[in-house]
Amino acid sequence: MIEGILTALGPWRSPALAVVVALGAALLARLRPGLTGLAAALGLLAGLFDMFGVMVVTPRMLPERLPWLVLGATVAGLLVQPAHLGARGRATLLLCLILPATWWMLGTPRTEEDLTRVALIAPVVTAAFALALAQWRRETGTRPAWRAAIAALLMAGGLSVAGAPALFPGLAACIAAAALGTLLGAASRPGVRVGDAGTLPLAAALAGTGVAAALAWPEEMVVAAAAVPIVILAVPFPGSDKGNRT
């Protein structure tokens, strides 16, 4: 029966799995509201690994790197979530996050020839991750999930209209589904926060999807559709909390 349902969902299977896992995990986190953000990460990981499977990636496989990028961001989020960092600590940690993410999404260049090949595009990819994480730790509650859901839905629609391969709108749809599932599971619950465990994987996934789409299909409309949602992640929402609470 389950297999039949999954088959019937067709291309919507992975986003459907993402929203179900995120919703279930968010409901299970009722006793630990601070871990609600982990629901978004779990839903996102379920959708991405369902889409790609568990595979060893090669330097030329950029979209397939996203599940591992999100997994790394989730682990990083869980590790830093209890930390109380000042402005300098946040800046240092942000640099430690975006540089490995850039290297990973550029195909892990190691040789001088590979590094030369990506030298021109590397600053743009780094900027994409920096923008995606611009509001990291500046917003409390469920704001990061709302921001990710809006940006991901815009990216999915924009990439579809721009004519990008269906894979990339599907990736954005998985991000939106994970964020929305988390929001549904956290609805009407006081003290719920997405925190680093949810913010980092959602932001990294959006930046990584935009980067992969732009590199694989470098047409102006596709690049714009990938870039605008990432900029949305960097724009403060009205009433955003500018403190250092996690």
C-alpha positions as CSV (number, residue, x, y, z in Angstrom):
1,M,0.0,0.0,0.0
2,I,2.7,2.4,1.0
3,E,4.7,1.6,-2.2
4,G,1.5,2.3,-4.2
5,I,1.0,5.7,-2.6
6,L,4.6,6.6,-3.2
7,T,4.4,5.6,-6.8
8,A,1.2,7.6,-7.2
9,L,2.9,10.7,-5.9
10,G,5.3,10.6,-8.8
11,P,7.7,13.7,-8.8
12,W,6.0,14.9,-5.6
13,R,7.2,11.9,-3.6
14,S,10.3,13.5,-2.1
15,P,8.6,16.8,-1.1
16,A,5.7,14.7,0.4
17,L,8.2,12.6,2.4
18,A,9.9,15.8,3.6
19,V,6.7,17.4,4.9
20,V,5.5,14.2,6.6
21,V,8.9,13.5,8.3
22,A,9.2,17.1,9.4
23,L,5.7,17.3,10.7
24,G,6.0,14.0,12.6
25,A,9.4,15.0,14.1
26,A,8.0,18.4,15.1
27,L,5.1,16.8,16.9
28,L,7.4,14.4,18.7
29,A,9.5,17.4,19.9
30,R,6.7,18.8,22.0
31,L,8.6,18.0,25.2
32,R,11.8,19.6,23.9
33,P,10.7,22.8,22.0
34,G,14.3,23.8,21.6
35,L,14.8,20.8,19.3
36,T,12.0,21.6,17.0
37,G,14.4,22.9,14.4
38,L,15.8,19.4,14.1
39,A,12.5,18.4,12.6
40,A,13.2,20.6,9.6
41,A,16.6,19.1,9.1
42,L,15.2,15.5,9.4
43,G,12.5,16.2,6.9
44,L,14.9,17.9,4.5
45,L,17.3,15.0,4.7
46,A,14.6,12.5,4.1
47,G,13.4,14.3,1.0
48,L,16.9,14.8,-0.4
49,F,18.2,11.3,0.2
50,D,14.9,9.9,-1.2
51,M,15.6,12.0,-4.3
52,F,19.2,11.0,-4.8
53,G,19.7,7.9,-2.7
54,V,22.9,7.3,-0.7
55,M,25.7,7.7,-3.2
56,V,29.4,8.6,-3.3
57,V,29.6,11.8,-5.3
58,T,32.3,12.7,-7.8
59,P,33.7,16.2,-8.5
60,R,31.2,16.8,-11.3
61,M,28.1,15.8,-9.4
62,L,27.0,19.1,-7.9
63,P,23.2,18.6,-7.1
64,E,24.0,15.2,-5.6
65,R,26.2,16.9,-3.1
66,L,23.2,18.6,-1.4
67,P,22.2,15.8,1.0
68,W,25.7,15.6,2.4
69,L,25.9,19.4,2.6
70,V,22.6,19.4,4.6
71,L,23.8,16.6,6.8
72,G,27.0,18.5,7.6
73,A,25.0,21.6,8.3
74,T,22.7,19.7,10.6
75,V,25.6,18.3,12.6
76,A,27.2,21.8,12.8
77,G,23.9,23.3,14.0
78,L,23.4,20.7,16.7
79,L,27.0,21.3,18.0
80,V,26.8,25.1,18.1
81,Q,23.2,25.5,19.2
82,P,24.0,25.5,22.9
83,A,26.8,28.1,22.4
84,H,26.5,31.8,23.4
85,L,28.6,33.7,20.9
86,G,29.4,37.4,20.6
87,A,29.6,39.3,17.3
88,R,33.2,38.2,16.7
89,G,32.4,34.6,17.5
90,R,29.5,34.6,15.1
91,A,31.6,36.1,12.4
92,T,34.4,33.5,12.9
93,L,32.0,30.6,13.0
94,L,30.2,31.9,9.9
95,L,33.5,32.0,8.0
96,C,34.2,28.4,9.2
97,L,30.8,27.3,7.8
98,I,30.7,29.1,4.4
99,L,34.2,28.3,3.2
100,P,33.8,24.5,3.5
101,A,30.4,24.8,2.0
102,T,31.8,26.7,-1.0
103,W,34.6,24.1,-1.5
104,W,32.1,21.3,-1.3
105,M,29.7,22.7,-3.8
106,L,32.4,23.5,-6.2
107,G,33.4,19.9,-6.4
108,T,36.0,19.7,-3.7
109,P,38.9,21.0,-5.9
110,R,42.3,19.8,-4.7
111,T,44.8,20.2,-7.4
112,E,46.2,23.6,-8.6
113,E,44.4,23.0,-12.0
114,D,41.1,22.5,-10.3
115,L,41.6,25.5,-8.0
116,T,42.4,27.7,-11.0
117,R,39.3,26.5,-12.8
118,V,37.0,27.5,-10.0
119,A,38.8,30.7,-8.9
120,L,36.5,33.1,-10.7
121,I,33.2,31.5,-9.5
122,A,34.3,30.7,-6.0
123,P,33.7,34.3,-4.6
124,V,30.2,34.2,-6.0
125,V,29.4,30.9,-4.4
126,T,30.9,32.1,-1.1
127,A,28.7,35.2,-1.4
128,A,25.6,33.0,-1.9
129,F,26.3,31.1,1.3
130,A,27.1,34.3,3.2
131,L,23.8,35.9,2.1
132,A,21.8,32.7,3.0
133,L,23.3,32.8,6.5
134,A,23.2,36.6,6.9
135,Q,20.3,36.4,9.5
136,W,21.7,33.3,11.2
137,R,21.2,33.7,15.0
138,R,19.5,37.0,14.6
139,E,16.0,35.6,14.6
140,T,14.2,33.6,17.3
141,G,11.1,31.5,17.3
142,T,9.9,30.0,14.0
143,R,11.0,33.0,11.9
144,P,13.8,31.1,10.2
145,A,11.4,28.4,9.0
146,W,8.9,31.0,7.7
147,R,11.8,32.7,5.8
148,A,13.0,29.5,4.4
149,A,9.6,28.4,3.3
150,I,8.9,31.7,1.5
151,A,12.3,31.7,-0.2
152,A,12.1,28.1,-1.2
153,L,8.6,28.4,-2.7
154,L,9.8,31.4,-4.7
155,M,12.9,29.5,-5.9
156,A,10.8,26.5,-7.0
157,G,8.4,28.7,-8.9
158,G,11.1,30.9,-10.4
159,L,13.3,28.0,-11.6
160,S,10.2,26.3,-13.1
161,V,9.3,29.5,-15.0
162,A,12.9,30.1,-16.0
163,G,13.1,26.7,-17.7
164,A,15.6,25.0,-15.3
165,P,15.6,21.2,-15.3
166,A,12.8,19.8,-13.1
167,L,15.3,18.5,-10.6
168,F,16.1,22.0,-9.3
169,P,12.5,23.1,-8.6
170,G,12.0,19.7,-7.0
171,L,14.9,20.4,-4.6
172,A,13.5,23.8,-3.7
173,A,10.1,22.1,-3.1
174,C,11.8,19.7,-0.6
175,I,13.1,22.6,1.3
176,A,9.8,24.4,1.4
177,A,8.1,21.1,2.4
178,A,10.5,20.5,5.3
179,A,10.0,24.1,6.6
180,L,6.2,24.0,6.3
181,G,6.0,20.6,7.9
182,T,8.0,22.0,10.9
183,L,5.7,25.0,11.1
184,L,2.6,22.9,11.1
185,G,4.0,20.7,13.8
186,A,5.0,23.7,15.9
187,A,1.8,25.6,15.5
188,S,0.2,27.1,18.7
189,R,3.1,25.9,20.9
190,P,4.8,28.4,23.1
191,G,8.6,28.5,23.4
192,V,9.2,26.8,20.1
193,R,12.3,27.8,18.2
194,V,14.0,26.6,15.1
195,G,17.5,27.4,16.4
196,D,20.7,26.5,14.7
197,A,19.8,22.9,14.1
198,G,17.1,24.0,11.7
199,T,18.4,27.3,10.4
200,L,21.7,26.1,9.2
201,P,20.5,23.1,7.1
202,L,17.6,25.1,5.6
203,A,19.8,28.1,4.6
204,A,22.6,25.8,3.4
205,A,20.1,23.8,1.3
206,L,18.7,27.0,-0.3
207,A,22.1,28.4,-1.1
208,G,23.3,25.0,-2.4
209,T,20.3,24.5,-4.6
210,G,20.6,28.0,-6.1
211,V,24.4,27.5,-6.7
212,A,23.9,24.1,-8.3
213,A,21.1,25.4,-10.6
214,A,23.1,28.4,-11.7
215,L,26.2,26.4,-12.4
216,A,24.4,23.6,-14.2
217,W,22.1,25.9,-16.2
218,P,23.9,29.3,-16.4
219,E,21.2,31.3,-18.3
220,E,20.2,34.7,-17.1
221,M,16.7,33.8,-16.0
222,V,17.8,30.7,-14.1
223,V,20.6,32.7,-12.4
224,A,18.1,35.4,-11.4
225,A,15.5,32.8,-10.2
226,A,18.3,31.2,-8.0
227,A,19.7,34.4,-6.7
228,V,16.6,36.4,-5.6
229,P,15.4,33.8,-3.0
230,I,18.9,33.8,-1.5
231,V,18.8,37.5,-1.2
232,I,15.4,37.2,0.7
233,L,17.3,35.2,3.3
234,A,19.5,38.1,3.9
235,V,16.8,40.8,4.2
236,P,15.7,41.5,7.8
237,F,12.0,40.8,8.3
238,P,10.0,43.6,10.0
239,G,10.4,43.2,13.8
240,S,13.3,40.8,13.4
241,D,15.1,40.1,16.7
242,K,18.7,41.4,16.4
243,G,19.9,39.8,19.6
244,N,22.2,36.9,20.0
245,R,19.6,34.4,21.4
246,T,19.5,30.9,20.0
